[in-house]
Amino acid sequence: MNGLGAGVYEIALRHRTDAYRAVYTLQFKDTLWVVHAFQKKSKTGIKTPSAEIDLVAQRLRRLKEMLK
């Protein structure tokens, strides 16, 4: 995902007619942290909704604080 920092990745999967996203990071202590996973329900295109991106950013901040 662009704009969320280095080491943050998104997996996008399709199952039948639905789309799913999982956002994860590897940058914390050699551990895979799944930050957020959700079913994408937007009918307007492939762009991830800003509310979901904001939630990921908030969780990344909390994770960084927790692991200090």
C-alpha positions in Angstrom: 0.0 0.0 0.0 1.4 3.3 -1.0 1.7 6.0 1.7 1.8 3.8 4.7 5.6 3.4 5.0 8.2 0.8 4.1 7.4 -2.8 4.9 3.6 -2.4 4.6 2.1 -4.7 2.0 -1.4 -5.6 0.8 -2.7 -8.9 -0.5 -5.8 -8.5 -2.7 -7.8 -11.7 -3.5 -10.9 -12.4 -5.4 -13.3 -15.2 -4.5 -16.2 -15.6 -6.9 -17.6 -12.1 -7.3 -16.2 -10.7 -4.0 -12.9 -9.0 -3.3 -10.9 -9.3 -0.1 -7.9 -7.3 1.2 -5.3 -8.1 3.9 -2.8 -5.6 5.0 0.3 -6.7 6.8 3.8 -5.6 7.8 7.1 -7.4 8.3 9.1 -4.5 9.6 8.7 -5.2 13.3 11.2 -7.6 14.9 11.1 -10.2 12.0 7.5 -11.0 12.7 4.5 -11.0 10.4 1.8 -8.8 11.8 -1.6 -8.8 10.1 -2.8 -5.2 10.7 -6.3 -5.4 9.0 -8.3 -7.8 6.8 -11.6 -6.9 5.2 -14.0 -7.6 2.4 -14.0 -4.8 -0.1 -17.5 -3.8 -0.9 -17.1 -0.7 -3.0 -18.8 -0.8 -6.4 -17.0 2.3 -7.7 -13.7 0.7 -8.6 -10.6 -1.1 -7.2 -9.4 1.7 -4.9 -9.3 0.9 -1.2 -11.8 3.1 0.7 -10.2 5.9 2.7 -11.8 4.8 5.9 -10.1 1.4 5.6 -6.7 3.1 4.9 -7.2 5.4 7.9 -7.9 2.4 10.1 -4.7 0.6 8.9 -2.7 3.8 9.6 -4.1 4.0 13.1 -3.3 0.4 13.8 0.2 0.7 12.5 0.8 3.7 14.8 -0.5 1.6 17.8 1.6 -1.4 16.8 4.8 0.8 16.6 4.0 2.2 20.1 3.3 -1.2 21.5 6.6 -2.7 20.3 8.9 0.1 21.4 
